[in-house]
Amino acid sequence: MTSTTALVSADNPRIGFFAQHDTYADAIDAGKLLPHAKSTDDMHTIVQNNTVDDVIMAILPLLDLTVLVNCAMACACSAKRWPTRQNPSLTISRPGDRERQG
């Protein structure tokens, strides 16, 4: 999560996705062509890719937190010995079980 925060919030365009997005978007507005781009279409592609990276980097920590919360809930259930498995007295009948019994 630390690296995700660094990638999103860094002011250096070599590191931060938002900073690189802003740098290339400003260059497009000014009509300039920056390195790593051979045309204005490449510039638009770089801005779009950085936007996608920003969204993914925003979602990733939420997924991490979801996993951590579920792990904590599983540990709490096992520590309090709450039933986490199916009751053995409840059976599920399958097709063909009656034919084998009788």
DSSP file (Angstrom, degrees, kcal/mol; ACC not computed):
  #  RESIDUE AA STRUCTURE BP1 BP2  ACC     N-H-->O    O-->H-N    N-H-->O    O-->H-N    TCO  KAPPA ALPHA  PHI   PSI    X-CA   Y-CA   Z-CA
    1    1 A M     >        0   0    0      0, 0.0     4,-2.0     0, 0.0     5,-0.1   0.000 360.0 360.0 360.0 -27.9    0.0    0.0    0.0
    2    2 A T  H  >  +     0   0    0      2,-0.2     4,-2.2     1,-0.2     5,-0.1   0.920 360.0  47.1 -66.4 -42.9    3.0    2.3    0.6
    3    3 A S  H  > S+     0   0    0      2,-0.2     4,-2.6     1,-0.2    -1,-0.2   0.867 109.6  54.3 -67.8 -34.6    4.1    1.9   -3.0
    4    4 A T  H  > S+     0   0    0      2,-0.2     4,-1.9     1,-0.2    -1,-0.2   0.924 109.3  47.6 -63.1 -43.6    0.6    2.5   -4.3
    5    5 A T  H  X S+     0   0    0     -4,-2.0     4,-2.7     1,-0.2    -2,-0.2   0.897 112.3  49.9 -63.1 -40.6    0.5    5.7   -2.4
    6    6 A A  H  X S+     0   0    0     -4,-2.2     4,-1.4     1,-0.2    -2,-0.2   0.904 110.5  49.6 -65.8 -40.9    3.9    6.7   -3.7
    7    7 A L  H  < S+     0   0    0     -4,-2.6    10,-2.5     1,-0.2    11,-0.4   0.858 118.2  38.9 -67.1 -34.3    2.9    6.0   -7.3
    8    8 A V  H  < S+     0   0    0     -4,-1.9    10,-0.6     8,-0.2    11,-0.2   0.893 123.4  36.1 -83.1 -40.6   -0.3    8.0   -7.1
    9    9 A S  H  < S+     0   0    0     -4,-2.7    -2,-0.2    -5,-0.2    -3,-0.2   0.469  82.2 120.3 -99.0  -1.6    0.8   11.0   -5.1
   10   10 A A     <  -     0   0    0     -4,-1.4     9,-0.5    -5,-0.2     8,-0.1  -0.368  52.0-151.1 -67.0 140.8    4.4   11.6   -6.3
   11   11 A D  S    S+     0   0    0      8,-0.1    -1,-0.1     7,-0.1    -2,-0.0   0.645  72.5  94.0 -84.0 -16.0    5.1   15.0   -7.8
   12   12 A N  S >> S-     0   0    0      1,-0.1     4,-2.8     2,-0.0     3,-1.7  -0.665  71.2-145.5 -79.8 123.6    7.8   13.7  -10.0
   13   13 A P  T 34 S+     0   0    0      0, 0.0    -1,-0.1     0, 0.0     7,-0.1   0.709  98.0  63.2 -64.1 -18.3    6.5   12.7  -13.5
   14   14 A R  T 34 S+     0   0    0      1,-0.1     3,-0.1     5,-0.1    -2,-0.0   0.718 120.8  20.4 -74.6 -19.5    8.9    9.8  -13.7
   15   15 A I  T <4 S+     0   0    0     -3,-1.7     2,-0.3     1,-0.1    -1,-0.1   0.790 110.1  70.5-113.4 -52.2    7.3    8.2  -10.7
   16   16 A G     X  -     0   0    0     -4,-2.8     4,-2.1     1,-0.1    -8,-0.2  -0.530  58.2-152.7 -84.3 134.6    3.7    9.5  -10.1
   17   17 A F  H  > S+     0   0    0    -10,-2.5     4,-2.6    -2,-0.3     5,-0.2   0.904  99.0  49.3 -68.5 -42.1    0.9    8.6  -12.5
   18   18 A F  H  > S+     0   0    0    -10,-0.6     4,-2.7   -11,-0.4    -1,-0.2   0.909 111.6  49.7 -63.5 -41.2   -1.0   11.9  -11.7
   19   19 A A  H  > S+     0   0    0     -9,-0.5     4,-2.4     2,-0.2    -2,-0.2   0.912 113.3  45.3 -65.4 -42.1    2.1   14.0  -12.3
   20   20 A Q  H  X S+     0   0    0     -4,-2.1     4,-2.5    -8,-0.3     5,-0.3   0.898 112.1  52.6 -68.0 -39.1    2.8   12.3  -15.6
   21   21 A H  H  X S+     0   0    0     -4,-2.6     4,-2.5     1,-0.2    -2,-0.2   0.941 112.1  45.3 -58.3 -48.3   -0.8   12.6  -16.6
   22   22 A D  H  X S+     0   0    0     -4,-2.7     4,-2.5     2,-0.2     5,-0.2   0.890 111.8  52.6 -64.8 -39.9   -0.7   16.3  -15.8
   23   23 A T  H  X S+     0   0    0     -4,-2.4     4,-1.8     1,-0.2    -2,-0.2   0.937 114.8  40.0 -61.9 -47.9    2.6   16.8  -17.6
   24   24 A Y  H  X S+     0   0    0     -4,-2.5     4,-2.1     2,-0.2    -2,-0.2   0.867 114.6  52.5 -72.2 -35.6    1.4   15.2  -20.8
   25   25 A A  H  X S+     0   0    0     -4,-2.5     4,-2.2    -5,-0.3    -2,-0.2   0.901 110.4  48.6 -66.0 -40.1   -2.1   16.8  -20.7
   26   26 A D  H  X S+     0   0    0     -4,-2.5     4,-1.9     1,-0.2    -2,-0.2   0.888 110.7  51.2 -65.4 -38.3   -0.5   20.2  -20.3
   27   27 A A  H  X>S+     0   0    0     -4,-1.8     5,-2.6     2,-0.2     4,-0.8   0.876 108.5  51.4 -66.4 -37.1    1.8   19.5  -23.3
   28   28 A I  H ><5S+     0   0    0     -4,-2.1     3,-0.7     1,-0.2    -2,-0.2   0.928 110.2  49.1 -63.6 -44.2   -1.2   18.5  -25.4
   29   29 A D  H 3<5S+     0   0    0     -4,-2.2    -2,-0.2     1,-0.2    -1,-0.2   0.855 113.4  46.7 -62.7 -34.6   -2.9   21.7  -24.5
   30   30 A A  H 3<5S-     0   0    0     -4,-1.9    -1,-0.2    -5,-0.1    -2,-0.2   0.561 113.8-118.5 -84.3  -8.6    0.2   23.7  -25.4
   31   31 A G  T <<5 +     0   0    0     -4,-0.8    -3,-0.2    -3,-0.7     2,-0.2   0.699  66.1 140.8  80.0  19.0    0.7   21.8  -28.7
   32   32 A K      < -     0   0    0     -5,-2.6     2,-0.5    -6,-0.2    -1,-0.3  -0.542  48.1-137.3 -92.7 160.2    4.1   20.4  -27.6
   33   33 A L        -     0   0    0     -2,-0.2     3,-0.1     5,-0.0     7,-0.1  -0.972  22.1-158.4-118.3 114.9    5.4   16.9  -28.3
   34   34 A L    >   -     0   0    0     -2,-0.5     3,-1.1     1,-0.2     9,-0.0  -0.447  31.5 -81.3 -89.6 163.0    7.2   15.3  -25.3
   35   35 A P  T 3  S+     0   0    0      0, 0.0    -1,-0.2     0, 0.0     3,-0.1  -0.182 113.5  38.3 -59.0 159.1    9.8   12.5  -25.4
   36   36 A H  T 3  S+     0   0    0      1,-0.1     2,-0.4    -3,-0.1    -2,-0.0   0.459 102.8  90.1  74.4   4.8    8.5    8.9  -25.6
   37   37 A A    <   -     0   0    0     -3,-1.1    -1,-0.1     1,-0.1     3,-0.1  -0.997  50.7-174.4-131.8 132.1    5.7   10.1  -28.0
   38   38 A K  S    S+     0   0    0     -2,-0.4     2,-0.3     1,-0.1    -1,-0.1   0.610  75.0   8.5 -97.6 -14.8    6.1   10.2  -31.7
   39   39 A S  S  > S-     0   0    0      1,-0.1     4,-1.5     0, 0.0    -1,-0.1  -0.929  82.3 -96.3-152.9 174.0    2.7   11.9  -32.4
   40   40 A T  H  > S+     0   0    0     -2,-0.3     4,-2.4     1,-0.2     5,-0.2   0.806 122.0  60.9 -69.1 -27.3   -0.1   13.6  -30.6
   41   41 A D  H  > S+     0   0    0      2,-0.2     4,-2.2     1,-0.2    -1,-0.2   0.902 103.3  50.5 -63.2 -39.1   -2.0   10.3  -30.7
   42   42 A D  H  > S+     0   0    0      2,-0.2     4,-2.4     1,-0.2    -2,-0.2   0.885 108.3  53.0 -63.6 -37.5    0.8    8.8  -28.7
   43   43 A M  H  X S+     0   0    0     -4,-1.5     4,-2.2     2,-0.2    -2,-0.2   0.926 109.6  47.3 -63.6 -44.0    0.4   11.7  -26.2
   44   44 A H  H  X S+     0   0    0     -4,-2.4     4,-2.5     1,-0.2    -1,-0.2   0.876 110.8  52.9 -64.6 -36.7   -3.3   11.0  -25.9
   45   45 A T  H  X S+     0   0    0     -4,-2.2     4,-2.8     2,-0.2    -2,-0.2   0.901 108.3  50.2 -64.7 -40.7   -2.5    7.3  -25.4
   46   46 A I  H  X S+     0   0    0     -4,-2.4     4,-2.2     2,-0.2    -2,-0.2   0.915 111.4  48.1 -64.4 -42.6   -0.1    8.1  -22.6
   47   47 A V  H  X S+     0   0    0     -4,-2.2     4,-1.8     2,-0.2    -2,-0.2   0.920 113.6  47.7 -63.4 -43.2   -2.6   10.3  -20.9
   48   48 A Q  H  X S+     0   0    0     -4,-2.5     4,-2.2     1,-0.2    -2,-0.2   0.915 111.2  50.2 -65.1 -43.0   -5.3    7.6  -21.2
   49   49 A N  H  X S+     0   0    0     -4,-2.8     4,-2.5     1,-0.2    -1,-0.2   0.883 109.7  51.0 -63.9 -37.8   -3.0    4.9  -19.9
   50   50 A N  H  X S+     0   0    0     -4,-2.2     4,-2.2     2,-0.2    -1,-0.2   0.859 108.1  52.6 -67.7 -33.7   -2.1    7.0  -16.9
   51   51 A T  H  X S+     0   0    0     -4,-1.8     4,-2.0     2,-0.2    -2,-0.2   0.924 110.5  47.4 -64.8 -43.5   -5.7    7.5  -16.2
   52   52 A V  H  X S+     0   0    0     -4,-2.2     4,-2.5     1,-0.2    -2,-0.2   0.918 111.4  51.1 -62.9 -43.4   -6.3    3.8  -16.2
   53   53 A D  H  X S+     0   0    0     -4,-2.5     4,-2.6     1,-0.2    -1,-0.2   0.894 108.1  53.1 -60.9 -39.7   -3.3    3.2  -14.0
   54   54 A D  H  X S+     0   0    0     -4,-2.2     4,-1.4     2,-0.2    -1,-0.2   0.920 110.2  47.0 -61.1 -44.0   -4.7    5.8  -11.5
   55   55 A V  H  X S+     0   0    0     -4,-2.0     4,-1.8     2,-0.2     3,-0.2   0.924 113.2  48.2 -65.4 -44.1   -8.0    4.0  -11.3
   56   56 A I  H  X S+     0   0    0     -4,-2.5     4,-2.4     1,-0.2    -2,-0.2   0.913 110.9  51.1 -62.9 -42.0   -6.3    0.6  -10.8
   57   57 A M  H  < S+     0   0    0     -4,-2.6    -1,-0.2     1,-0.2    -2,-0.2   0.759 109.7  50.9 -68.4 -23.5   -4.0    2.0   -8.1
   58   58 A A  H  X S+     0   0    0     -4,-1.4     4,-0.6    -3,-0.2    -1,-0.2   0.829 113.4  44.5 -79.1 -33.0   -7.1    3.5   -6.4
   59   59 A I  H  X S+     0   0    0     -4,-1.8     4,-1.9     1,-0.2     3,-0.4   0.843 100.1  69.9 -79.3 -34.7   -8.9    0.2   -6.4
   60   60 A L  H  X S+     0   0    0     -4,-2.4     4,-2.2     1,-0.2     5,-0.2   0.886  97.2  48.8 -56.0 -47.0   -6.0   -2.0   -5.4
   61   61 A P  H  > S+     0   0    0      0, 0.0     4,-2.5     0, 0.0    -1,-0.2   0.859 108.5  55.8 -63.2 -31.8   -5.8   -0.8   -1.7
   62   62 A L  H  X S+     0   0    0     -4,-0.6     4,-2.0    -3,-0.4    -2,-0.2   0.900 108.1  47.7 -65.1 -39.1   -9.5   -1.3   -1.4
   63   63 A L  H  X S+     0   0    0     -4,-1.9     4,-2.2     2,-0.2    -1,-0.2   0.902 110.6  52.2 -66.5 -39.8   -9.1   -4.9   -2.4
   64   64 A D  H  X S+     0   0    0     -4,-2.2     4,-2.3     1,-0.2    -2,-0.2   0.928 110.1  48.0 -60.2 -45.0   -6.2   -5.3    0.0
   65   65 A L  H  X S+     0   0    0     -4,-2.5     4,-2.5     1,-0.2    -1,-0.2   0.866 108.3  55.2 -65.4 -35.5   -8.4   -3.9    2.8
   66   66 A T  H  X S+     0   0    0     -4,-2.0     4,-2.2     2,-0.2    -1,-0.2   0.917 109.1  47.3 -62.5 -43.3  -11.2   -6.3    1.9
   67   67 A V  H  X S+     0   0    0     -4,-2.2     4,-2.3     2,-0.2    -2,-0.2   0.917 112.1  50.2 -64.2 -42.9   -8.9   -9.3    2.2
   68   68 A L  H  X S+     0   0    0     -4,-2.3     4,-2.3     2,-0.2    -2,-0.2   0.903 110.7  48.9 -63.4 -40.9   -7.6   -8.1    5.5
   69   69 A V  H  X S+     0   0    0     -4,-2.5     4,-2.3     2,-0.2    -1,-0.2   0.915 111.6  49.3 -65.5 -42.6  -11.1   -7.5    6.9
   70   70 A N  H  X S+     0   0    0     -4,-2.2     4,-2.2     2,-0.2    -2,-0.2   0.883 110.7  50.4 -65.3 -37.1  -12.2  -11.0    5.8
   71   71 A C  H  X S+     0   0    0     -4,-2.3     4,-2.3     2,-0.2    -2,-0.2   0.912 110.2  50.0 -64.8 -41.8   -9.1  -12.6    7.4
   72   72 A A  H  X S+     0   0    0     -4,-2.3     4,-2.3     1,-0.2    -2,-0.2   0.898 110.7  49.8 -63.9 -39.6   -9.8  -10.8   10.6
   73   73 A M  H  X S+     0   0    0     -4,-2.3     4,-2.3     2,-0.2    -1,-0.2   0.901 110.2  50.3 -66.0 -39.6  -13.4  -12.0   10.6
   74   74 A A  H  X S+     0   0    0     -4,-2.2     4,-2.1     2,-0.2    -2,-0.2   0.897 111.4  48.5 -65.3 -39.5  -12.2  -15.6    9.9
   75   75 A C  H  X S+     0   0    0     -4,-2.3     4,-2.2     2,-0.2    -2,-0.2   0.899 110.9  50.6 -66.4 -39.9   -9.8  -15.4   12.9
   76   76 A A  H  X S+     0   0    0     -4,-2.3     4,-1.9     2,-0.2    -2,-0.2   0.899 110.4  49.9 -65.2 -39.4  -12.5  -13.9   15.1
   77   77 A C  H  <>S+     0   0    0     -4,-2.3     5,-2.3     1,-0.2     4,-0.4   0.907 113.3  45.1 -65.4 -41.8  -14.9  -16.8   14.2
   78   78 A S  H  <5S+     0   0    0     -4,-2.1     3,-0.2     3,-0.2    -1,-0.2   0.838 111.6  52.9 -73.3 -30.2  -12.3  -19.4   14.8
   79   79 A A  H  <5S+     0   0    0     -4,-2.2    -1,-0.2     1,-0.2    -2,-0.2   0.865 115.2  40.0 -71.3 -35.3  -11.2  -17.8   18.1
   80   80 A K  T  <5S-     0   0    0     -4,-1.9    -1,-0.2    -5,-0.2    -2,-0.2   0.429 109.4-125.4 -91.8   0.3  -14.8  -17.7   19.5
   81   81 A R  T   5 +     0   0    0     -4,-0.4    -3,-0.2    -3,-0.2    -4,-0.1   0.867  45.3 171.2  56.7  41.0  -15.5  -21.2   18.0
   82   82 A W      < -     0   0    0     -5,-2.3     2,-0.4    -6,-0.2    -1,-0.2  -0.526  47.0 -91.8 -72.9 147.5  -18.5  -20.0   16.1
   83   83 A P        +     0   0    0      0, 0.0    -1,-0.1     0, 0.0     4,-0.1  -0.458  53.4 162.8 -66.5 122.4  -19.8  -22.6   13.7
   84   84 A T        +     0   0    0     -2,-0.4     2,-0.3     2,-0.1    -6,-0.0   0.381  55.3  66.5-117.7  -1.0  -18.2  -22.1   10.4
   85   85 A R  S    S-     0   0    0      1,-0.1     2,-0.1     0, 0.0     0, 0.0  -0.768  92.9 -85.5-119.5 165.9  -19.0  -25.5    8.9
   86   86 A Q        -     0   0    0     -2,-0.3    -2,-0.1     1,-0.1    -1,-0.1  -0.424  48.3-105.2 -69.4 141.8  -22.2  -27.2    7.8
   87   87 A N    >   -     0   0    0      1,-0.2     3,-1.6    -2,-0.1    -1,-0.1  -0.528  24.2-140.5 -66.3 125.3  -24.1  -29.1   10.5
   88   88 A P  T 3  S+     0   0    0      0, 0.0    -1,-0.2     0, 0.0    -2,-0.1   0.733  98.3  64.7 -64.9 -20.3  -23.5  -32.8    9.9
   89   89 A S  T 3  S+     0   0    0      1,-0.1     2,-0.8     2,-0.0    -2,-0.1   0.710  87.2  80.5 -75.7 -16.7  -27.1  -33.7   10.8
   90   90 A L    <   -     0   0    0     -3,-1.6     2,-0.4     2,-0.0    -1,-0.1  -0.800  67.7-175.2 -90.1 114.4  -28.2  -31.7    7.8
   91   91 A T        -     0   0    0     -2,-0.8     2,-0.6     2,-0.0    -2,-0.0  -0.833  20.8-137.8-111.7 149.7  -27.8  -33.9    4.7
   92   92 A I        -     0   0    0     -2,-0.4     2,-0.3     0, 0.0    -2,-0.0  -0.914  19.9-137.8-105.6 121.5  -28.4  -33.0    1.2
   93   93 A S        -     0   0    0     -2,-0.6     3,-0.0     3,-0.0    -2,-0.0  -0.613  17.0-155.4 -81.7 137.4  -30.2  -35.6   -0.8
   94   94 A R    >   -     0   0    0     -2,-0.3     3,-2.1     1,-0.1     4,-0.4  -0.761  33.0 -86.3-106.7 155.3  -28.9  -36.2   -4.3
   95   95 A P  T 3  S+     0   0    0      0, 0.0    -1,-0.1     0, 0.0     0, 0.0  -0.380 117.2  28.2 -58.8 134.1  -30.8  -37.6   -7.2
   96   96 A G  T 3> S+     0   0    0     -2,-0.1     4,-1.5    -3,-0.0     5,-0.1   0.258  87.0 106.9  97.7 -12.2  -30.6  -41.4   -7.1
   97   97 A D  H <> S+     0   0    0     -3,-2.1     4,-1.6     1,-0.2     5,-0.1   0.899  80.5  50.1 -65.9 -39.8  -30.3  -41.7   -3.2
   98   98 A R  H  > S+     0   0    0     -4,-0.4     4,-1.8     1,-0.2    -1,-0.2   0.871 107.3  54.3 -67.1 -35.9  -33.8  -42.9   -2.8
   99   99 A E  H  4 S+     0   0    0      1,-0.2    -1,-0.2     2,-0.2    -2,-0.2   0.867 109.5  47.4 -67.2 -34.2  -33.3  -45.6   -5.5
  100  100 A R  H  < S+     0   0    0     -4,-1.5    -1,-0.2     1,-0.2    -2,-0.2   0.821 111.6  51.2 -75.2 -30.1  -30.3  -47.0   -3.7
  101  101 A Q  H  <        0   0    0     -4,-1.6    -2,-0.2     1,-0.2    -1,-0.2   0.864 360.0 360.0 -75.4 -35.6  -32.1  -47.0   -0.3
  102  102 A G     <        0   0    0     -4,-1.8    -1,-0.2    -5,-0.1    -2,-0.2   0.430 360.0 360.0-112.2 360.0  -35.2  -48.9   -1.3
